Amino acid sequence: MLLVLVVALVALGDTVIVLRHGGTKAVAFGIHFATAVAVLISAALLFAS
């Protein structure tokens, strides 16, 4: 389950990379940040069960 948290951190890192290299906020938050949130929700559900 630790791997799931690492995947979420990678998606958050992708968000920062996209923003720092001139990507649009829509792409950064709509794709990468949304992925991180979805993975964190999945991790929370896995930890809860």
N, CA, C and O atoms as a GROMACS GRO file, in nm:
protein
  196
    1MET      N    1   0.082  -0.120   0.000
    1MET     CA    2   0.000   0.000   0.000
    1MET      C    3   0.086   0.126   0.000
    1MET      O    4   0.041   0.234  -0.039
    2LEU      N    5   0.208   0.111   0.044
    2LEU     CA    6   0.300   0.224   0.039
    2LEU      C    7   0.324   0.267  -0.105
    2LEU      O    8   0.345   0.385  -0.134
    3LEU      N    9   0.321   0.171  -0.194
    3LEU     CA   10   0.340   0.201  -0.336
    3LEU      C   11   0.232   0.296  -0.389
    3LEU      O   12   0.260   0.380  -0.474
    4VAL      N   13   0.112   0.281  -0.340
    4VAL     CA   14   0.002   0.369  -0.382
    4VAL      C   15   0.032   0.513  -0.343
    4VAL      O   16   0.006   0.605  -0.420
    5LEU      N   17   0.087   0.533  -0.224
    5LEU     CA   18   0.122   0.668  -0.180
    5LEU      C   19   0.236   0.725  -0.263
    5LEU      O   20   0.239   0.844  -0.292
    6VAL      N   21   0.330   0.640  -0.301
    6VAL     CA   22   0.440   0.684  -0.386
    6VAL      C   23   0.387   0.728  -0.523
    6VAL      O   24   0.432   0.828  -0.579
    7VAL      N   25   0.293   0.654  -0.576
    7VAL     CA   26   0.232   0.690  -0.705
    7VAL      C   27   0.163   0.826  -0.694
    7VAL      O   28   0.170   0.907  -0.787
    8ALA      N   29   0.097   0.852  -0.583
    8ALA     CA   30   0.032   0.982  -0.562
    8ALA      C   31   0.136   1.094  -0.558
    8ALA      O   32   0.113   1.201  -0.613
    9LEU      N   33   0.249   1.069  -0.493
    9LEU     CA   34   0.354   1.170  -0.488
    9LEU      C   35   0.413   1.196  -0.626
    9LEU      O   36   0.447   1.310  -0.658
   10VAL      N   37   0.424   1.094  -0.706
   10VAL     CA   38   0.474   1.112  -0.843
   10VAL      C   39   0.378   1.200  -0.922
   10VAL      O   40   0.421   1.289  -0.996
   11ALA      N   41   0.249   1.178  -0.907
   11ALA     CA   42   0.151   1.260  -0.978
   11ALA      C   43   0.156   1.405  -0.930
   11ALA      O   44   0.141   1.498  -1.010
   12LEU      N   45   0.178   1.426  -0.801
   12LEU     CA   46   0.193   1.563  -0.749
   12LEU      C   47   0.320   1.627  -0.805
   12LEU      O   48   0.321   1.745  -0.838
   13GLY      N   49   0.426   1.549  -0.814
   13GLY     CA   50   0.550   1.599  -0.874
   13GLY      C   51   0.530   1.636  -1.019
   13GLY      O   52   0.584   1.737  -1.066
   14ASP      N   53   0.452   1.557  -1.091
   14ASP     CA   54   0.421   1.589  -1.230
   14ASP      C   55   0.347   1.722  -1.240
   14ASP      O   56   0.370   1.800  -1.332
   15THR      N   57   0.258   1.748  -1.145
   15THR     CA   58   0.186   1.874  -1.143
   15THR      C   59   0.283   1.991  -1.134
   15THR      O   60   0.271   2.089  -1.209
   16VAL      N   61   0.378   1.981  -1.044
   16VAL     CA   62   0.477   2.088  -1.025
   16VAL      C   63   0.563   2.104  -1.151
   16VAL      O   64   0.591   2.216  -1.193
   17ILE      N   65   0.604   1.993  -1.209
   17ILE     CA   66   0.687   1.999  -1.330
   17ILE      C   67   0.614   2.068  -1.444
   17ILE      O   68   0.671   2.153  -1.512
   18VAL      N   69   0.488   2.032  -1.464
   18VAL     CA   70   0.410   2.093  -1.572
   18VAL      C   71   0.398   2.244  -1.550
   18VAL      O   72   0.413   2.322  -1.644
   19LEU      N   73   0.370   2.285  -1.426
   19LEU     CA   74   0.355   2.428  -1.398
   19LEU      C   75   0.486   2.504  -1.415
   19LEU      O   76   0.485   2.616  -1.467
   20ARG      N   77   0.596   2.446  -1.372
   20ARG     CA   78   0.725   2.516  -1.380
   20ARG      C   79   0.779   2.525  -1.522
   20ARG      O   80   0.862   2.611  -1.551
   21HIS      N   81   0.734   2.438  -1.609
   21HIS     CA   82   0.788   2.437  -1.745
   21HIS      C   83   0.689   2.494  -1.847
   21HIS      O   84   0.693   2.460  -1.965
   22GLY      N   85   0.601   2.580  -1.799
   22GLY     CA   86   0.515   2.654  -1.890
   22GLY      C   87   0.387   2.585  -1.933
   22GLY      O   88   0.319   2.633  -2.023
   23GLY      N   89   0.354   2.475  -1.871
   23GLY     CA   90   0.230   2.408  -1.905
   23GLY      C   91   0.110   2.486  -1.852
   23GLY      O   92   0.124   2.569  -1.762
   24THR      N   93  -0.003   2.459  -1.907
   24THR     CA   94  -0.123   2.531  -1.863
   24THR      C   95  -0.170   2.477  -1.728
   24THR      O   96  -0.147   2.361  -1.694
   25LYS      N   97  -0.237   2.564  -1.655
   25LYS     CA   98  -0.292   2.522  -1.525
   25LYS      C   99  -0.400   2.416  -1.545
   25LYS      O  100  -0.417   2.327  -1.461
   26ALA      N  101  -0.471   2.425  -1.656
   26ALA     CA  102  -0.576   2.327  -1.683
   26ALA      C  103  -0.519   2.187  -1.695
   26ALA      O  104  -0.576   2.091  -1.643
   27VAL      N  105  -0.407   2.174  -1.763
   27VAL     CA  106  -0.343   2.043  -1.778
   27VAL      C  107  -0.284   1.999  -1.645
   27VAL      O  108  -0.301   1.884  -1.604
   28ALA      N  109  -0.216   2.090  -1.576
   28ALA     CA  110  -0.150   2.054  -1.451
   28ALA      C  111  -0.251   2.006  -1.348
   28ALA      O  112  -0.233   1.901  -1.286
   29PHE      N  113  -0.358   2.082  -1.330
   29PHE     CA  114  -0.455   2.046  -1.227
   29PHE      C  115  -0.560   1.949  -1.278
   29PHE      O  116  -0.606   1.862  -1.203
   30GLY      N  117  -0.600   1.963  -1.402
   30GLY     CA  118  -0.705   1.878  -1.457
   30GLY      C  119  -0.662   1.735  -1.481
   30GLY      O  120  -0.744   1.644  -1.474
   31ILE      N  121  -0.535   1.714  -1.509
   31ILE     CA  122  -0.486   1.579  -1.535
   31ILE      C  123  -0.402   1.528  -1.419
   31ILE      O  124  -0.438   1.430  -1.354
   32HIS      N  125  -0.292   1.596  -1.392
   32HIS     CA  126  -0.194   1.544  -1.296
   32HIS      C  127  -0.243   1.554  -1.151
   32HIS      O  128  -0.233   1.457  -1.076
   33PHE      N  129  -0.295   1.669  -1.112
   33PHE     CA  130  -0.342   1.685  -0.975
   33PHE      C  131  -0.465   1.599  -0.950
   33PHE      O  132  -0.480   1.540  -0.843
   34ALA      N  133  -0.554   1.592  -1.049
   34ALA     CA  134  -0.673   1.508  -1.035
   34ALA      C  135  -0.635   1.362  -1.020
   34ALA      O  136  -0.699   1.288  -0.945
   35THR      N  137  -0.532   1.319  -1.090
   35THR     CA  138  -0.482   1.182  -1.075
   35THR      C  139  -0.430   1.159  -0.934
   35THR      O  140  -0.459   1.056  -0.874
   36ALA      N  141  -0.355   1.255  -0.881
   36ALA     CA  142  -0.302   1.243  -0.745
   36ALA      C  143  -0.416   1.232  -0.644
   36ALA      O  144  -0.409   1.152  -0.551
   37VAL      N  145  -0.518   1.313  -0.661
   37VAL     CA  146  -0.632   1.309  -0.569
   37VAL      C  147  -0.704   1.174  -0.578
   37VAL      O  148  -0.739   1.116  -0.475
   38ALA      N  149  -0.725   1.126  -0.698
   38ALA     CA  150  -0.792   0.996  -0.715
   38ALA      C  151  -0.711   0.884  -0.652
   38ALA      O  152  -0.768   0.794  -0.590
   39VAL      N  153  -0.580   0.888  -0.668
   39VAL     CA  154  -0.494   0.784  -0.609
   39VAL      C  155  -0.497   0.794  -0.457
   39VAL      O  156  -0.500   0.691  -0.389
   40LEU      N  157  -0.494   0.915  -0.403
   40LEU     CA  158  -0.500   0.932  -0.257
   40LEU      C  159  -0.633   0.884  -0.200
   40LEU      O  160  -0.637   0.824  -0.092
   41ILE      N  161  -0.742   0.908  -0.272
   41ILE     CA  162  -0.871   0.856  -0.227
   41ILE      C  163  -0.870   0.704  -0.229
   41ILE      O  164  -0.920   0.640  -0.137
   42SER      N  165  -0.814   0.646  -0.333
   42SER     CA  166  -0.802   0.500  -0.340
   42SER      C  167  -0.718   0.447  -0.226
   42SER      O  168  -0.751   0.344  -0.167
   43ALA      N  169  -0.608   0.515  -0.195
   43ALA     CA  170  -0.522   0.473  -0.085
   43ALA      C  171  -0.597   0.479   0.048
   43ALA      O  172  -0.586   0.389   0.130
   44ALA      N  173  -0.673   0.586   0.068
   44ALA     CA  174  -0.750   0.599   0.191
   44ALA      C  175  -0.852   0.486   0.204
   44ALA      O  176  -0.870   0.430   0.313
   45LEU      N  177  -0.916   0.452   0.094
   45LEU     CA  178  -1.013   0.342   0.098
   45LEU      C  179  -0.945   0.209   0.125
   45LEU      O  180  -1.000   0.124   0.196
   46LEU      N  181  -0.826   0.189   0.069
   46LEU     CA  182  -0.753   0.066   0.095
   46LEU      C  183  -0.708   0.056   0.240
   46LEU      O  184  -0.717  -0.050   0.302
   47PHE      N  185  -0.660   0.168   0.295
   47PHE     CA  186  -0.618   0.168   0.436
   47PHE      C  187  -0.736   0.149   0.530
   47PHE      O  188  -0.720   0.089   0.636
   48ALA      N  189  -0.853   0.198   0.492
   48ALA     CA  190  -0.972   0.187   0.577
   48ALA      C  191  -1.026   0.044   0.583
   48ALA      O  192  -1.089   0.005   0.681
   49SER      N  193  -1.001  -0.033   0.479
   49SER     CA  194  -1.057  -0.169   0.477
   49SER      C  195  -0.967  -0.269   0.545
   49SER      O  196  -1.001  -0.388   0.551
   0.00000   0.00000   0.00000
